[in-house]
Amino acid sequence: MSNLPVIAAVDGSDDSLRALEWALDAARRLSAPLRVVHVRQYAHWAQPELLAAAPPDPQDDPVLDRVRAHLEGIDGLPDTEYLGLEGAPSAVLPEQGASAQLLVLGSRGRGGFASLLLGSNGIAAARDAECPVVVVHPPGRDIEGEAQTGPGSRVVVGLKVDGPDEATLEFAFAEAARRGARLQAVAAYPWPAQPWMMPGELPPPIVDQNVIEDETRILAEGFLAPYRERHPDVPVEPVPAAGDAAGHLVAASPGADLVVVGRHRRHLLAPARVLGSVTHAVLLHAASPVAVVPPAPPED
């Protein structure tokens, strides 16, 4: 069991207090310490040489004072550290992820516009942090589509059958196991099929969608098998889904404890960290908290 903390990023907003509650629950499930971090954003016009050389005193921080009062008297509170920092939150918060097993923050900060679906700090943390990042959305989001049914807790994970990410699947299975939840693995496949043809080529034979769906289910079952063995108590439901992966994950999010998606792996032609279009869309529109899992480091 890792002794690295779960970090809750707070700024005094209602969204950040919801994230704090989620982080507190996660720390208990992980038997981990809790680190509450408030980043005071300095003015954009300030000169670097005029900035404080040391972190501000966490004992002189109204935001952290509010958090202390919020947590006071809670039973079973894990070891809790309060950390005040200065700088740009979009840079400082991802850096904190290097010394954490989980970073949790609200979808919008105090300084964001109410119309924004996701603040810049959430995007930066999900894109750049070295640990998994959970973005907690406010309740009451309306999502189109059929409501998911079934008893008990539910964790949803996006499964790419053309290249599943081990870190994402392991995180989703472990989270479902800790919560006693069932796991829905959404495996999207492209449909309708639109083959490319050169001039003069004959069109390919018509493809039966049921065949594609069955093949997708078989591939998903194969990829999920080793994780089932490691987590035998987790009920798993592969969900082949035609078309847009992001849309299916968002549609599955109402009522879910968590939606888990992976972050794109860097490669030679795209060395910068990127979220990927599916992950970005799920972060923007999901009704439940969303976990973004960085890819496992490449083996030497």
ABEGO torsion letter per residue (X at the ends): XBABBBBBBBAGBAAAAAAAAAAAAAAAAAGBBBBBBBBBBBBAABBAAABBABBBBAABBAAAAAAAAAABGBBGBBBBBBBBBBEBAAAAAAAAAAABABBBBBABBAABBAABABBAAAAAAAAABABBBBBBBBBGBBBBEBBBBEBEBBBBBBBBAAGBBAAAAAAAAAAAAAAGBBBBBBBBBBOBBBBBBBBGBBBBBBBBAAAAAAAAAAAAAAAAAAAAAABAABBBBBBBBBEBAAAAAAAAABGBABBBBBBBBBBAABABBBAEAAAAAAAAABABBBBBBBBBBBBX
